[in-house]
Amino acid sequence: MMNLTKREKEVYNKIINNVEGKSRKELAKELYISAGTFHTHLLKIFEKTGASSQIELIIRHYHALIHKHKIEEGDFYGLLE
């Protein structure tokens, strides 16, 4: 996964897997860091991935998964069924 630090990967995973719609403050608390530190890690993730928002980060993540499946399986259309 890109060139993220261990903590950046933890923040990244919290953002990607945030199906409950928790706030950044709540996600930070789960990692035992401040909301400010969480935000700093998120900005570094944006810098490293080229994303400019959490939504764009999530879209890029799932786009990469679809692209990986398409290359490995040769069956993009199977994902749509």
ABEGO torsion letter per residue (X at the ends): XEBBBAAAAAAAAAAAABAAGBBAAAAAAAAGBBAAAAAAAAAAAAAAAGBABAAAAAAAAAAAAAAAAAAAAGBAAAAAX
